């Protein structure tokens, strides 16, 4: 009986406008030698990034199958893509809800037996060959000509490839990620080789459970292998009618809906996360403006939204609906005390910052335990986001008054198993431009 041929498919797709002029690229690689066996690219007209990504996958799998049409056994194919959406959906971990994605996913799944195909997400920097092919195809479409393999220079941008050891087909990278991290931790100080195909081969490679109860790491000393962090992508909701007027709008007020501008901001955020492809879960405050913002992203990504009550905005008591100036005029002494002391609540029985911090921290702990190692879009409000950032930095409560947080802005905090947190982004609004 002939040996099973082992292949790697790298695929990518892009859209200049999302939707806009779109194209895909795919390359088939011999896993044993690192040799390029086939390339495919095509301009597909106006489409979204996600459609182009799926078209690239279909082209890559089709090319892999066509290389060995007379083989008695299907090749074992390991797909590597920088689209988290496609990888997670084709691996069966994310639901496919978008009507444009379902038929494409079905086409991809029917090309080869599902048992012979595995999927791995890789950073865009490791997908240069397929990315260059997709851009060549879009350039050709722009110029009104077909993409020609003979004129392609995409392989010149491909990283050096190391053959995969003969140990069976490569599996989903997530299955062996812990082992890889442990190996890196043991070899700290050695150069990072950037090996292309060194991925785990299955769940059997997971290490024994780790003790992560030690005190949080401080300073620059070598840290223990704690696994991938729970990463919170903190999205403030889009504008409501109260936002431009800078009125207090908490959980004790009228629960306003998104304005026209707010809905546009939510749509732009959804397009951003769809293109990024990294969000795996969505959690939202129960208030309407957050649920509407989360729903816009969830529809685009084909994900469900989990409601977390601890993420609701502060109850501002009698200040709800008022501007800062109006509160200063009517409740001057109370406002001064509130600004000076996190234990002081707004007039009329609202919540103090200390009370908000307690429930936000509890919500944080629930979510980090539930989503360890995953990337979670957390749709919430100004005070909860500032509180999460402040707590991650171990800053005093007054630090919240030194943070700017625009409507529909993005901030990011990663949480590790030893209790450490890393603030990676604050108040990014580039996706709204």
C-alpha positions in Angstrom: 0.0 0.0 0.0 1.4 3.4 -1.0 2.3 5.9 1.8 -0.2 8.7 2.5 1.0 12.0 1.0 1.1 14.8 3.5 0.5 18.4 2.3 0.2 21.8 3.8 -2.3 24.3 2.3 -1.8 28.0 3.0 -4.6 30.3 1.9 -5.6 33.9 2.1 -8.2 36.3 0.8 -8.6 40.0 0.7 -11.0 42.8 -0.1 -10.0 46.4 -0.8 -13.1 48.0 0.8 -14.8 45.0 2.5 -16.9 44.7 0.5 -14.8 45.8 -2.5 -12.5 44.4 -5.2 -11.5 41.1 -3.8 -9.2 38.2 -4.6 -7.6 35.1 -3.1 -4.4 33.2 -3.1 -3.5 29.6 -2.1 -0.3 27.5 -2.1 0.1 23.7 -1.7 3.3 22.7 0.0 4.9 19.3 0.4 5.1 18.8 4.2 8.1 16.5 4.0 10.3 18.8 1.9 8.8 22.3 2.2 8.6 22.4 -1.6 5.9 24.5 -3.3 3.8 22.1 -5.4 1.0 24.3 -6.7 -0.2 27.9 -6.5 -3.7 29.3 -7.2 -5.0 32.9 -7.3 -8.0 34.7 -8.8 -9.7 38.1 -8.8 -13.3 37.5 -7.8 -14.9 40.9 -8.2 -16.6 42.7 -5.4 -16.8 40.6 -2.2 -16.1 40.7 1.5 -12.9 39.6 3.2 -14.6 36.5 4.6 -15.9 35.4 1.2 -12.4 35.9 -0.3 -10.8 33.9 2.6 -13.3 31.0 2.0 -12.6 31.1 -1.8 -8.9 30.8 -1.1 -9.5 27.8 1.1 -11.6 26.1 -1.5 -9.0 26.8 -4.2 -6.2 25.4 -2.0 -8.0 22.2 -1.1 -9.0 21.7 -4.7 -5.4 22.1 -5.9 -4.2 19.7 -3.2 -6.7 17.1 -4.3 -5.9 17.6 -8.0 -2.2 16.8 -7.4 -2.9 13.2 -6.7 -6.0 12.2 -8.7 -5.1 8.6 -9.1 -4.1 8.0 -5.5 -6.0 5.3 -3.6 -6.0 7.4 -0.4 -6.8 11.1 0.0 -3.8 13.2 1.0 -3.6 14.4 4.6 -3.8 18.2 4.4 -3.0 20.7 7.1 -4.6 24.1 6.4 -2.9 27.2 7.7 -4.7 30.5 7.5 -4.6 33.9 9.2 -8.4 34.1 9.2 -9.5 33.0 12.7 -13.1 33.0 11.5 -12.5 30.4 8.8 -10.2 28.2 10.9 -12.6 28.1 13.9 -15.7 27.5 11.7 -14.1 24.8 9.6 -12.8 23.2 12.8 -16.4 23.0 14.1 -15.8 25.3 17.1 -17.7 28.3 15.8 -21.2 28.3 14.4 -21.7 29.4 10.8 -24.7 31.8 10.7 -24.0 34.2 7.9 -25.9 33.1 4.7 -22.9 33.9 2.5 -20.6 31.7 4.5 -22.7 28.5 4.7 -22.5 27.4 1.1 -18.8 28.2 0.9 -18.0 26.2 4.0 -20.0 23.3 2.7 -18.1 23.4 -0.6 -14.8 23.4 1.3 -15.8 20.5 3.5 -16.8 18.3 0.5 -13.5 18.5 -1.3 -11.7 16.0 0.9 -12.8 13.6 3.7 -13.1 15.7 6.8 -10.9 13.3 8.7 -8.0 14.0 6.4 -8.0 17.8 6.9 -6.8 19.8 10.0 -6.7 23.5 10.5 -4.4 26.0 12.2 -4.5 29.7 12.7 -1.2 31.6 12.0 -0.3 35.3 12.2 -0.5 37.2 8.9 3.3 37.6 8.9 3.6 33.8 8.5 1.2 33.7 5.6 3.1 35.9 3.2 3.1 33.6 0.2 -0.7 33.3 0.0 -1.2 36.9 0.9 1.1 38.0 -1.9 -0.8 35.7 -4.3 -4.1 37.3 -3.3 -2.7 40.8 -3.8 -1.3 39.8 -7.2 -4.8 38.6 -8.1 -6.4 41.9 -7.0 -3.8 43.9 -8.8 -4.5 41.9 -12.0 -8.3 42.4 -11.6 -7.7 46.2 -11.2 -5.7 46.2 -14.5 -8.4 44.2 -16.3 -6.2 41.1 -16.8 -6.2 37.5 -15.4 -3.6 36.4 -12.8 -0.9 34.4 -14.4 1.2 31.9 -12.5 4.2 32.3 -14.8 4.4 36.0 -13.8 4.0 35.5 -10.1 6.8 36.5 -7.7 4.8 35.6 -4.5 7.1 32.7 -3.6 10.0 35.1 -3.3 8.3 36.5 -0.2 7.7 33.1 1.4 9.6 32.4 4.6 12.2 29.6 4.7 10.5 26.3 5.3 11.6 23.5 7.5 10.3 20.0 6.6 7.8 18.5 9.1 9.3 15.5 11.0 7.8 12.1 9.9 5.5 11.7 12.9 2.0 11.6 11.3 -0.1 14.4 9.9 0.1 17.8 11.5 -2.8 18.5 13.8 -4.6 21.7 15.0 -1.9 23.9 16.6 -4.2 24.4 19.6 -3.9 20.7 20.5 -0.1 21.0 21.1 0.2 24.6 22.0 0.9 24.0 25.6 3.8 21.6 24.8 5.3 24.1 22.5 5.1 26.9 25.1 6.7 24.5 27.7 9.6 23.8 25.3 10.1 27.5 24.6 10.1 28.2 28.4 12.7 25.5 28.9 14.9 27.0 26.2 14.7 30.7 27.0 17.7 32.5 25.8 18.0 30.5 22.6 17.2 32.1 19.3 13.6 31.8 18.0 14.0 29.8 14.8 10.5 30.6 13.4 10.1 27.0 12.2 7.2 26.8 9.8 5.7 23.4 10.5 6.6 22.7 14.1 3.1 22.2 15.5 1.5 19.7 17.9 0.1 16.4 16.7 -2.8 15.8 19.0 -4.4 16.0 22.4 -2.0 13.3 23.7 0.7 15.9 23.7 -0.9 18.1 26.4 1.3 18.2 29.5 0.3 17.4 33.0 -1.8 20.1 34.8 0.3 23.0 35.9 0.4 24.5 39.3 -0.3 28.2 38.8 -1.0 29.2 42.3 2.3 30.9 42.9 2.6 34.6 43.5 2.3 36.8 40.4 5.6 37.2 38.5 7.2 40.6 39.1 10.0 42.1 37.0 11.9 40.7 34.0 12.9 37.3 35.4 12.0 34.2 33.4 8.3 33.4 34.0 6.8 29.9 34.2 4.8 28.5 31.3 1.2 29.7 32.1 -0.5 29.0 28.8 -2.2 31.4 26.5 -4.0 34.3 28.3 -7.6 35.1 28.4 -7.7 38.2 26.2 -10.4 40.8 26.6 -11.0 43.1 23.7 -13.0 45.8 25.4 -15.4 47.6 23.0 -17.2 50.6 24.3 -20.8 50.8 22.9 -21.6 53.2 20.1 -23.1 56.6 20.6 -26.6 57.2 21.9 -28.5 60.5 21.8 -26.9 61.3 25.2 -23.3 60.7 24.2 -22.5 63.9 22.3 -24.0 66.0 25.1 -21.8 64.2 27.6 -24.7 63.4 29.9 -24.4 60.9 32.7 -25.9 57.7 31.3 -25.7 54.7 33.6 -27.7 51.7 34.6 -30.2 53.7 36.6 -31.4 55.9 33.7 -33.5 55.5 30.5 -31.4 52.8 28.9 -31.2 54.6 25.5 -30.7 52.8 22.2 -28.0 53.5 19.7 -28.3 56.6 17.6 -27.8 56.6 13.8 -24.2 57.5 14.4 -23.9 54.7 17.0 -25.3 52.1 14.7 -22.8 53.2 12.0 -20.0 52.9 14.6 -21.2 49.4 15.5 -21.2 48.4 11.9 -17.6 49.7 11.4 -16.5 47.8 14.5 -18.1 44.6 13.2 -16.3 45.0 9.9 -13.0 45.6 11.7 -13.4 42.4 13.8 -14.5 40.4 10.8 -11.3 41.4 8.9 -9.2 40.8 12.0 -10.6 37.3 12.6 -9.4 36.9 16.2 -12.6 37.2 18.3 -13.8 33.8 19.5 -16.5 34.8 22.0 -18.7 37.8 22.6 -19.9 39.0 26.1 -22.1 42.1 26.6 -23.5 44.3 29.3 -27.3 43.8 29.6 -28.0 47.5 28.7 -29.5 48.1 25.3 -26.7 50.2 23.8 -24.2 47.4 24.4 -26.5 44.6 23.3 -27.2 46.4 20.0 -23.4 47.0 19.5 -22.6 43.4 20.4 -25.4 42.1 18.1 -23.9 44.0 15.1 -20.6 42.3 15.6 -22.1 38.9 16.4 -24.1 38.9 13.2 -21.0 39.6 11.2 -19.0 36.9 12.9 -21.7 34.3 13.3 -21.3 34.1 17.1 -23.7 34.2 20.0 -23.7 36.9 22.7 -23.5 36.0 26.4 -24.9 38.7 28.8 -22.9 39.5 31.9 -24.8 41.6 34.4 -21.5 42.6 36.2 -20.5 44.6 33.1 -23.4 47.2 33.3 -22.6 50.8 33.7 -22.5 52.7 37.1 -25.9 53.7 38.5 -25.5 57.5 38.7 -28.6 58.0 40.9 -30.1 61.5 40.6 -27.4 62.5 38.2 -28.8 60.3 35.4 -29.4 62.3 32.2 -27.6 65.4 33.5 -24.5 67.1 32.2 -21.5 67.5 34.4 -22.2 71.2 34.6 -25.8 70.6 35.7 -24.7 68.3 38.4 -22.2 70.8 39.6 -24.9 73.4 39.8 -27.5 71.3 41.5 -25.3 68.9 43.7 -22.0 70.7 43.9 -20.9 69.4 47.3 -21.9 65.8 46.5 -20.0 66.0 43.2 -16.9 67.3 44.9 -17.0 64.4 47.4 -17.6 61.8 44.7 -14.6 63.1 42.7 -12.4 62.9 45.8 -13.4 59.5 47.3 -14.2 56.3 45.4 -16.3 55.2 48.4 -18.8 58.0 47.8 -21.9 57.4 45.8 -23.7 59.9 43.5 -26.7 61.8 44.9 -29.8 59.7 45.4 -28.5 56.2 46.0 -26.3 55.5 43.0 -23.2 53.3 43.1 -19.8 54.4 44.3 -16.7 53.6 42.1 -15.6 51.1 44.9 -18.9 49.2 44.5 -18.6 49.2 40.7 -15.0 48.0 41.0 -16.1 45.1 43.2 -18.7 43.8 40.8 -16.5 44.4 37.7 -13.7 42.5 39.3 -16.0 39.6 40.1 -17.2 39.6 36.5 -13.6 39.7 35.3 -12.8 36.6 37.4 -15.8 34.7 36.1 -14.9 35.5 32.5 -11.2 34.8 32.8 -11.9 31.4 34.3 -14.5 30.6 31.6 -12.5 31.8 28.6 -8.9 30.9 29.6 -6.7 30.9 26.5 -9.4 32.6 24.3 -10.0 36.0 22.8 -13.3 37.5 24.1 -15.0 40.7 22.8 -16.4 42.4 25.9 -18.9 45.1 24.9 -19.5 47.4 27.9 -19.3 51.0 29.1 -16.9 53.7 30.2 -16.6 52.9 33.9 -16.2 49.1 33.5 -13.6 49.5 30.8 -11.6 52.1 32.8 -12.0 49.9 35.9 -10.6 46.9 34.1 -7.6 48.9 32.8 -7.0 50.5 36.2 -7.1 47.2 38.1 -4.7 45.6 35.5 -2.3 48.5 36.1 -2.8 48.4 39.9 -3.5 52.1 39.7 -5.7 54.1 42.2 -9.3 54.8 41.5 -8.6 58.5 40.6 -6.6 57.2 37.6 -9.9 56.7 35.8 -10.3 60.5 35.5 -7.0 60.5 33.5 -8.3 58.2 30.8 -10.0 59.2 27.6 -12.5 56.6 26.2 -14.4 57.4 23.1 -17.6 55.9 21.9 -17.0 52.6 20.0 -13.3 52.6 21.0 -11.3 49.5 21.5 -9.0 48.6 24.5 -7.3 45.3 25.2 -6.2 43.5 28.4 -4.7 40.0 28.6 -5.0 38.0 31.8 -2.6 35.2 32.6 -3.0 32.2 34.9 -0.7 33.6 37.6 -2.9 36.7 38.1 -0.8 39.0 36.0 -2.5 41.3 33.5 -1.1 43.1 30.4 -2.7 46.2 29.0 -2.1 46.1 25.3 -4.3 48.8 23.8 -6.3 51.8 25.0 -9.0 53.9 23.3 -8.2 52.9 19.7 -10.6 54.5 17.2 -8.7 53.8 14.0 -11.5 51.4 12.8 -14.0 54.3 12.8 -12.0 56.5 10.3 
